[in-house]
Amino acid sequence: MSAYAVGFARPDRRSWAQPVDQPMSWHAVEAHRPVDELDGEVELAVCGAIVQVWGNQDWERVSAGRSSCAECVRRTAPALRHAG
């Protein structure tokens, strides 16, 4: 299973791949080290957006919400299904 941190799309950190008016602010970030070490870091989300890691959020919980990036949810779905 892959571990994912939660990234927040800051307006000043948007990638060209993500439209400026995209309302989905929460993104999945592959965590190659402990999430608390990534807290506050600027990283690339699984969908290609540039985000700032929000270490006190759990991707499994955030991905169920309406403000999560649909592409991140789709790409992480197989890992989340096997997480239990």
Secondary structure as GFF3:
##gff-version 3
##sequence-region A 1 84
A	DSSP	beta_strand	4	8	.	.	.	ID=ss1
A	DSSP	three_ten_helix	11	13	.	.	.	ID=ss2
A	DSSP	beta_strand	26	30	.	.	.	ID=ss3
A	DSSP	alpha_helix	35	38	.	.	.	ID=ss4
A	DSSP	beta_strand	42	44	.	.	.	ID=ss5
A	DSSP	beta_strand	50	53	.	.	.	ID=ss6
A	DSSP	alpha_helix	59	62	.	.	.	ID=ss7
A	DSSP	alpha_helix	70	81	.	.	.	ID=ss8
###
